[in-house]
Amino acid sequence: MKIQGIIKGNTIELSDVVLDKIVLPDGVKISIEIPDDLIIKRPKWQEWESIIGLWKDDPEIDEIFDIINQERHQDLGREVNLD
């Protein structure tokens, strides 16, 4: 028998229509099959480690952030029309 449900957070919510048709006693073990193409794979820690701190030893990084900071604080003014 196949029973369908919906994932909501860490809970599997089974269809009410299906549950009305079957009665299972408490403690019965069930198994759920999830097709591989539906599983979202999280990156492994090693993959994250390879990019964490990538700019750490880049000699140009301070210059790049100085330019960004200057541009952020630049007063470009704006045109005001009082007519």
DOFIVO-875455 format. One record per residue: x, y, z of N, C-alpha, C in turn. Coordinates in nm, 3 decimals. Each point is the difference from the previous one (the first is absolute). Example, Ala and Ser with C-alpha at 12.3 -4.5 7.8 and 13.67 -1.06 7.14 Angstrom:
REM residues 2
+---------+---------+---------+---------+---------+---------+---------+---------+---------+
!     n_u !     n_v !     n_w !    ca_u !    ca_v !    ca_w !     c_u !     c_v !     c_w !
+---------+---------+---------+---------+---------+---------+---------+---------+---------+
!   1.319 !  -0.569 !   0.780 !  -0.089 !   0.119 !   0.000 !   0.090 !   0.120 !   0.000 !
!  -0.035 !   0.105 !  -0.072 !   0.082 !   0.119 !   0.006 !  -0.077 !   0.109 !   0.073 !
+---------+---------+---------+---------+---------+---------+---------+---------+---------+
This chain:
REM residues 83
+---------+---------+---------+---------+---------+---------+---------+---------+---------+
!     n_u !     n_v !     n_w !    ca_u !    ca_v !    ca_w !     c_u !     c_v !     c_w !
+---------+---------+---------+---------+---------+---------+---------+---------+---------+
!   0.085 !  -0.117 !   0.000 !  -0.085 !   0.117 !   0.000 !   0.089 !   0.123 !   0.000 !
!  -0.034 !   0.098 !  -0.081 !   0.072 !   0.126 !  -0.002 !  -0.083 !   0.106 !   0.072 !
!   0.067 !   0.077 !   0.083 !  -0.067 !   0.109 !   0.070 !   0.074 !   0.128 !  -0.034 !
!  -0.072 !   0.102 !  -0.035 !   0.063 !   0.126 !  -0.035 !  -0.008 !   0.099 !   0.116 !
!   0.098 !   0.088 !   0.003 !   0.004 !   0.102 !   0.104 !   0.074 !   0.122 !  -0.049 !
!   0.009 !   0.098 !   0.086 !   0.068 !   0.126 !  -0.033 !   0.097 !   0.032 !   0.112 !
!   0.121 !   0.044 !  -0.037 !   0.100 !   0.041 !   0.098 !  -0.031 !   0.141 !   0.045 !
!  -0.006 !   0.021 !   0.129 !  -0.018 !   0.133 !   0.059 !   0.101 !   0.013 !   0.113 !
!   0.110 !   0.068 !  -0.029 !   0.107 !   0.010 !   0.099 !   0.064 !  -0.137 !   0.017 !
!   0.003 !  -0.051 !   0.121 !   0.055 !  -0.133 !   0.027 !  -0.110 !  -0.104 !   0.022 !
!  -0.119 !   0.029 !  -0.051 !  -0.114 !  -0.088 !   0.019 !  -0.053 !  -0.047 !  -0.134 !
!  -0.042 !  -0.124 !  -0.005 !  -0.069 !  -0.053 !  -0.119 !  -0.148 !  -0.003 !   0.033 !
!  -0.077 !   0.078 !  -0.073 !  -0.145 !   0.007 !   0.022 !  -0.066 !  -0.092 !  -0.102 !
!  -0.064 !  -0.106 !   0.049 !  -0.063 !  -0.096 !  -0.088 !  -0.138 !   0.049 !  -0.041 !
!  -0.042 !  -0.039 !  -0.117 !  -0.130 !   0.040 !  -0.055 !  -0.114 !  -0.054 !   0.086 !
!  -0.094 !   0.088 !   0.037 !  -0.116 !  -0.040 !   0.081 !  -0.084 !  -0.106 !  -0.072 !
!  -0.009 !   0.012 !  -0.131 !  -0.079 !  -0.095 !  -0.077 !   0.054 !  -0.142 !   0.019 !
!   0.130 !  -0.013 !  -0.004 !   0.063 !  -0.131 !   0.016 !  -0.016 !  -0.050 !   0.142 !
!   0.018 !   0.088 !   0.097 !  -0.007 !  -0.042 !   0.140 !  -0.140 !  -0.045 !   0.039 !
!  -0.103 !   0.052 !  -0.066 !  -0.136 !  -0.043 !   0.029 !  -0.025 !  -0.144 !  -0.046 !
!   0.078 !  -0.048 !  -0.096 !  -0.023 !  -0.132 !  -0.057 !   0.077 !  -0.109 !   0.072 !
!   0.104 !   0.036 !   0.074 !   0.079 !  -0.103 !   0.067 !   0.011 !   0.029 !   0.150 !
!   0.013 !  -0.104 !   0.076 !   0.018 !   0.013 !   0.145 !   0.122 !  -0.085 !   0.035 !
!   0.098 !   0.064 !   0.061 !   0.120 !  -0.072 !   0.042 !   0.015 !   0.017 !   0.151 !
!   0.036 !  -0.106 !   0.068 !   0.019 !   0.010 !   0.145 !   0.128 !   0.078 !   0.032 !
!   0.003 !   0.062 !   0.117 !   0.119 !   0.071 !   0.044 !   0.120 !  -0.096 !   0.003 !
!   0.114 !   0.053 !  -0.033 !   0.124 !  -0.078 !   0.005 !   0.034 !  -0.073 !  -0.128 !
!  -0.089 !   0.005 !  -0.101 !   0.028 !  -0.065 !  -0.127 !   0.109 !   0.078 !  -0.072 !
!   0.102 !  -0.071 !  -0.048 !   0.107 !   0.064 !  -0.075 !  -0.041 !   0.012 !  -0.146 !
!   0.028 !   0.114 !  -0.058 !  -0.027 !   0.020 !  -0.142 !   0.130 !   0.046 !  -0.065 !
!   0.007 !  -0.011 !  -0.131 !   0.117 !   0.052 !  -0.072 !  -0.049 !   0.095 !  -0.107 !
!   0.082 !   0.098 !  -0.026 !  -0.034 !   0.104 !  -0.098 !   0.109 !   0.001 !  -0.106 !
!  -0.039 !   0.000 !  -0.126 !   0.096 !   0.006 !  -0.109 !  -0.007 !   0.138 !  -0.065 !
!   0.114 !   0.066 !  -0.005 !   0.008 !   0.133 !  -0.061 !   0.085 !  -0.012 !  -0.126 !
!  -0.055 !   0.036 !  -0.116 !   0.079 !  -0.008 !  -0.124 !   0.124 !   0.089 !   0.010 !
!   0.112 !  -0.051 !  -0.049 !   0.127 !   0.072 !   0.008 !  -0.005 !   0.138 !  -0.065 !
!  -0.079 !   0.014 !  -0.107 !  -0.003 !   0.129 !  -0.070 !  -0.073 !   0.109 !   0.079 !
!  -0.066 !  -0.036 !   0.109 !  -0.068 !   0.100 !   0.083 !   0.084 !   0.046 !   0.118 !
!   0.110 !  -0.070 !   0.026 !   0.083 !   0.033 !   0.116 !   0.092 !   0.116 !  -0.034 !
!  -0.007 !   0.105 !   0.084 !   0.088 !   0.116 !  -0.017 !   0.126 !  -0.029 !   0.081 !
!   0.110 !  -0.007 !  -0.070 !   0.126 !  -0.032 !   0.068 !   0.067 !   0.127 !   0.049 !
!   0.038 !  -0.001 !   0.127 !   0.072 !   0.113 !   0.058 !   0.148 !  -0.018 !  -0.029 !
!   0.069 !   0.111 !  -0.022 !   0.144 !  -0.013 !  -0.025 !   0.072 !  -0.056 !   0.123 !
!   0.101 !  -0.078 !  -0.025 !   0.079 !  -0.056 !   0.109 !   0.090 !   0.108 !   0.057 !
!   0.038 !  -0.014 !   0.126 !   0.084 !   0.098 !   0.067 !   0.130 !   0.024 !  -0.077 !
!   0.057 !  -0.102 !  -0.058 !   0.125 !   0.017 !  -0.074 !  -0.018 !   0.096 !  -0.117 !
!  -0.117 !  -0.003 !  -0.064 !  -0.027 !   0.091 !  -0.111 !  -0.006 !   0.144 !   0.050 !
!  -0.062 !   0.022 !   0.117 !  -0.006 !   0.135 !   0.057 !   0.138 !   0.047 !   0.043 !
!   0.077 !  -0.090 !   0.059 !   0.133 !   0.036 !   0.049 !   0.089 !   0.052 !  -0.112 !
!  -0.019 !  -0.051 !  -0.119 !   0.085 !   0.041 !  -0.112 !  -0.023 !   0.145 !  -0.040 !
!  -0.118 !   0.058 !   0.035 !  -0.024 !   0.140 !  -0.037 !   0.000 !   0.095 !   0.120 !
!  -0.009 !  -0.056 !   0.121 !   0.001 !   0.085 !   0.119 !   0.139 !   0.062 !   0.015 !
!   0.005 !   0.131 !   0.013 !   0.127 !   0.068 !   0.019 !   0.085 !   0.007 !  -0.125 !
!  -0.063 !  -0.018 !  -0.115 !   0.074 !  -0.003 !  -0.126 !   0.079 !   0.129 !  -0.023 !
!  -0.056 !   0.115 !   0.044 !   0.067 !   0.129 !  -0.021 !   0.096 !   0.036 !   0.113 !
!   0.010 !  -0.084 !   0.099 !   0.075 !   0.030 !   0.122 !   0.140 !   0.056 !  -0.029 !
!   0.074 !  -0.062 !  -0.086 !   0.138 !   0.040 !  -0.027 !   0.015 !   0.077 !  -0.131 !
!  -0.109 !   0.048 !  -0.055 !   0.005 !   0.076 !  -0.125 !   0.049 !   0.141 !   0.029 !
!   0.114 !   0.041 !  -0.055 !   0.056 !   0.132 !   0.030 !  -0.087 !   0.116 !  -0.052 !
!  -0.086 !  -0.026 !  -0.095 !  -0.082 !   0.107 !  -0.057 !  -0.131 !   0.021 !   0.075 !
!  -0.032 !  -0.087 !   0.094 !  -0.132 !   0.006 !   0.063 !  -0.021 !   0.129 !   0.079 !
!   0.102 !   0.048 !   0.071 !  -0.015 !   0.124 !   0.076 !  -0.027 !   0.117 !  -0.093 !
!   0.069 !   0.003 !  -0.112 !  -0.021 !   0.108 !  -0.097 !  -0.142 !  -0.006 !  -0.058 !
!  -0.046 !  -0.118 !  -0.029 !  -0.135 !  -0.017 !  -0.056 !  -0.105 !   0.049 !   0.100 !
!   0.014 !  -0.037 !   0.127 !  -0.098 !   0.042 !   0.100 !   0.011 !   0.149 !   0.031 !
!   0.119 !   0.058 !  -0.011 !   0.015 !   0.145 !   0.016 !  -0.077 !   0.075 !  -0.109 !
!   0.010 !  -0.049 !  -0.123 !  -0.072 !   0.063 !  -0.111 !  -0.151 !  -0.013 !   0.021 !
!  -0.045 !  -0.117 !   0.041 !  -0.143 !  -0.021 !   0.026 !  -0.047 !   0.094 !   0.110 !
!   0.077 !   0.013 !   0.106 !  -0.036 !   0.087 !   0.112 !  -0.007 !   0.146 !  -0.043 !
!   0.097 !   0.044 !  -0.081 !  -0.001 !   0.139 !  -0.049 !  -0.125 !   0.026 !  -0.085 !
!  -0.034 !  -0.094 !  -0.087 !  -0.118 !   0.017 !  -0.086 !  -0.128 !   0.002 !   0.082 !
!  -0.006 !  -0.080 !   0.106 !  -0.119 !  -0.003 !   0.085 !  -0.023 !   0.132 !   0.072 !
!   0.109 !   0.066 !   0.038 !  -0.010 !   0.122 !   0.079 !   0.014 !   0.127 !  -0.084 !
!   0.005 !  -0.016 !  -0.128 !   0.014 !   0.115 !  -0.089 !  -0.133 !   0.075 !  -0.006 !
!   0.006 !   0.132 !   0.018 !  -0.121 !   0.082 !  -0.008 !  -0.018 !   0.045 !  -0.143 !
!  -0.090 !  -0.062 !  -0.070 !  -0.024 !   0.032 !  -0.139 !  -0.102 !   0.112 !  -0.015 !
!  -0.064 !   0.037 !   0.109 !  -0.102 !   0.104 !  -0.006 !  -0.115 !  -0.041 !  -0.089 !
!  -0.095 !   0.087 !  -0.012 !  -0.111 !  -0.025 !  -0.091 !  -0.062 !   0.132 !  -0.040 !
!  -0.060 !   0.000 !  -0.114 !  -0.061 !   0.120 !  -0.053 !  -0.134 !   0.024 !   0.071 !
!  -0.019 !   0.120 !   0.044 !  -0.125 !   0.037 !   0.067 !  -0.066 !   0.109 !  -0.083 !
!  -0.124 !  -0.021 !  -0.037 !  -0.072 !   0.097 !  -0.080 !  -0.102 !   0.067 !   0.092 !
!   0.016 !   0.131 !   0.021 !  -0.089 !   0.072 !   0.091 !  -0.114 !   0.071 !  -0.073 !
!  -0.017 !  -0.024 !  -0.126 !  -0.108 !   0.066 !  -0.077 !  -0.133 !  -0.059 !   0.030 !
+---------+---------+---------+---------+---------+---------+---------+---------+---------+
